[in-house]
Amino acid sequence: MAVELRDHDVAVVSLYPGLVRTEAVLAAGVFDLSNSESPEFIGRAVAALAGDRDVCRWTGQVLVAAALAEHYGFADIDGRSPRPLTLTDV
């Protein structure tokens, strides 16, 4: 899809969140939440991408929300900045 829409200046990305503090995650009580994200954090990533005039440079990529936070300079609603997870973390 990214290839097909590039000529129309439409960016297509896949956003990858870290551990999100949803109701189910919180209720489980078994997760280490020290590097978790609020549900609003991914929204901040979307807003940052939407405000980027050069967003098409990301097209066709999988983007980690916490890495976008480092790039664009936003934090979670509690002011924390989760560490970007990689495949070696899972």
C-alpha positions, 0 to 999 in steps of 0.5 A: 500500500505504501508503494501504491500511495507514495505518488499521491503523497500519502504516508503508510506506516505501521505503529508499534506500541510498547506495553500499554496500560490498558484496563486488562493489563492493569487488572492482570497485575503481573506485568512490570509497568516500569516501561509501559505507555498510556493509551494516549501515548500512541495518539501522541505519536499519530499527532506528531506524524500528522504534523510532520511536513516530511512524513512520507520519509517514514512510508512503508516502515514499522515505527516504534512509538517510543522511538518516535517520541525520542525523534519528535520530542514528546512524552507520555501524559505522566511526563515519562518517556518509555524506552523503545523496545526492540526484538531483543527485548521480547 
